[in-house]
Amino acid sequence: MLAVSRGWRHGWTRDQLIAAGVFGIATALMNIFFYLGIDLIDLGKAVTIEFIGPIAVAAVATRSIRNAIALLFAIAGVVILGGGEIDDNALGLFFILAASAMWAAYIVMGSRVARLDRGVAGLGIGLAIGALATTPLGAPWSGPVWLSPMLLALCLLVGVFSNAIGYGIDQFTMRRIPIRRFSLLLALLPVTASFIGWVALDQKPSSIEVVGIVLVLIGVAVQEREHLDRVERAILTEPG
C-alpha cells in the first residue's frame, strides 16, 4: 500500500505523521485482537461484540432524535446478537473488546487521516507505521507461515482484501460522510458476519439472533431515511 500510494512523496507535518501513525497502530492492533478473538468465539458474535466501539463513536456524535432512535435499534440488535455462549470464554471476550476499542480509535483517527486530502497516502503511511510497531508481537510466531507457500499466499490475500482494499474504501467513504453516519452504517457488519458464519462456517444463527439482525437493519434504515429526507429537502429548496 505504501508503494502504491507513494506516501513519502507528500510533505507531512509532525502532527499529520502522528495522526497517521496512531491510525496505523490502532488498525494493526484491531486486526491482531480480532483474529485472536475469532479463534475462540463464533465469527458473528465476535463482530457483533466488536461493534461496541463504532456504537460508542456514533453515540458521541448523535445530534437528532431520529439518529438517537436509529442508534437504540442498532444497540438492541447488537446486544441480542452478541448475547449468550461467551460467559465461559473470558479470554476471547477480552480480545474482542480490545479490538472494539481499537475499532473506535480506527474510526476517529481514520476520519482525521482521510480528510488530509492525500488520497490513500495517509493509509499507506499509517499501515507502514502500524506494521513496524506490531511486528515484534507477531514475529516470534510467524515461522510456520514462511515454510508454507499456501499459508503465505492466504495471508497475503487477507492483507490485500482486508487492509488495502477494505480500508482504502473506508478512507474514500470517511472523506464524504459524517463520522456518525459511517459508524452506524458499520452496524451492517455484524449482520454480514452472521450470514458468512452461517454459510461458510456452519454457524447457524438462532431465532433470537435473527431478531437482532432485523433490529440492526431497522436502525440503519431509520438513519438512512433521515439522510434521504435531508437530501430531498435540499433539492426542493434549491432556487430555479
N, C-alpha and C positions, 0 to 999 in steps of 0.2 A: 504494500500500500504506500509506503514511503517513497519507493522508487517510482511508482505510477504518478503519485501526486506531486513529486518533486518539491516537497515542502521546504527543503533547505534553501530554495531559491527566493523565498519570500523574506522580507525583513520582519523579524519578530522582536517585539519588545519583551522586557523581562516579565511583565505581568501576563502577557499573552502566552509565553512559554510555560509559566507556572500553571495557568488555566488549562492549557493543552496537556501538561504533564499530569495534573490531578485527574483530569478526564481520562487519560490513558491508563493510569494506575487503577482508578475505580473500575474501568471497563475490564481490565485484566483480572482483578480480584473478583469481580462479579462472575466472570466465567469460571474461574477456579472453584469458587464456593458452590456455584450452581452444579458443576459436573460432579463434585464430591457429594452434593446433596442428592442428586437423582440416582446415584449409585445405591442409595439407602431408602429413598421414598419414591412412590409412583410419580411418573412424569407430570400428569395432570395436576395432582395435588401439590407437587413441588412448585410448579409455575404459578399456581393459584396463591400459595402462601407467599411466594416471592413478590407477588403483586402488591403486597402491603406497602412497599416502597413507592411505586407510582401513585397509589391511592393517597399516601401522605402528601406527596407533591401536589396532587390535584386538590386535596382538601385545603391546603395553604393558599392555593391560587384561586379558589372558588369565589365568585363575586355575585352571583344571582341565585334567586330561589330555585329556578329550574335547574341550574347547574348543581345546586345542593341536592335536589331530588334525584337527579341522574347519578350523582356520586353515592347516595344512600342505596340505590338499587344495585350499583356495582359492588359496593361493600357487602351488602347482604348476599349477593351471589357468590362473591369470593369466600365469605365465611362458610357458606354451605358447601362449596366445592372443596375447601381446604380442611373441613372438619372430619374427625374420625381416623382411626387406624394409624395415628402417628405418636400417640402417647408413649409407646414403648420404643421410640426411636429418637431419643433426645439429641444424639449427635447429628443425625440427618436434619432434624429441625433447626439445630444451631447453624449448620452450613447454609440452609435455605434462608434463614433470617439474616445471616451475614450477607448473602447475595442480594437480599432485598434492600438492605441499607446501601450497598454499593450501586444498586439499580437507581435508587433515588439520587445518589450523587452523580451517576451517569447522566440522568435526565437534566439536572440543574447545570452541571458543568458542560454537558454536550450542547445544550441550548446556547450557552455563552460562546463556546468554540464555533458553533455553526454560524453565529451572527458576526464572526470576524470577516465574512465575505471573502473567503480564500478557497472556495470550492471544497474539496476533500483534503486539502493540505493540512488543516488542523487535525483531522482524523489520522492522517499518516504520521504526523509528528507525535500525536498523543499515543497511538498504538506502539510506536517505536520506543517511547519512554516507558510505557507500561510493560513492554516485553523485557526491557533491560532491568526494570525494577523487580519483576517477579520471576525472572529466570532462575535465581538461586533457590526458589521454592520448589520448582519442578524438575530442575536438572538432575538431582540425585536419583530420581525415579524414572528418568526418560530412557534408560538404556535399552529396554526391550523394543522401543519404537524404532530406534536406528537399526536394529537387527531384523526387522520385519518390513519389507517393501510395501506389503499390503496395508499394514497398520500405519506406516508413514504416509502413504497416499490418502488414507482415510482422515488422518489428522490434518493434512493439507486441505482436503476438501471441506472439512469442518471450519478451518480457518478462513477459507475463501468465502464460503456461503454465510457463515455467522458473523464474521468480522468485516471483511472487505465489502461484501455486497449488502449484508444486513445493516451494519452500522453506517454505511455510505448512504443508504436510503433514509435512515433515521436523520442523518445530517441534512439531507435535502428537505425532509419534512419539517424539521425543527426550525429551519430558516423561514418557513412560510405560515406556520400556525402557532397560536399561543401555547405556552408550556402546559397550561391546564388542560387544553383540549388534547394535546399529544398524550399526556399522562392517562386521561380517561379512555382514549381510544386503545391504549395498551390493554384495557380490560378484555379485549378480544383474544389476547394471547392465552389466558387460561382455558378459554373455550377451545381454541385451536389445539392446545396441548392435550386436552382431554380427548379430542377426536383422534389425534395422531396416536396417543397412547392406546386407544381402543383398537384402531385399525392395524397399527404396526406392532404393538407390543401386547395385544390381547388384554389390555387393562380396561375392561368394560365399565362405564360409569353406571352407578346405581340410579334408581328413580329420583332420589333426593338430590343427587348431583346434577341430574337433568334439570331440575327446578333451579338450581344455582346457575346453570348455563343460561336459562331463559331470563333470569333476573339480570344477569350481566348484559345480555343483549338488549333488554328493555332500557337499562341505564344508558348504554351507548346511543340507542335510538332517541331517547329524550334529549340527550346532549346535542346530537346532530340536528334534531328538529329545531333547537334554538338557533343553531348556526344558520340553517336554511331560512328561518324566519328573518334573521338579521340581514342576510343577503337579499331576500325578497323586498324588505323594507327599503334597503339602499337603492335597489333598482327602481322601485316605484317613486322614490323621491328625487331621482335624477332629473334635471331640467331637460325639456325638449323631448 
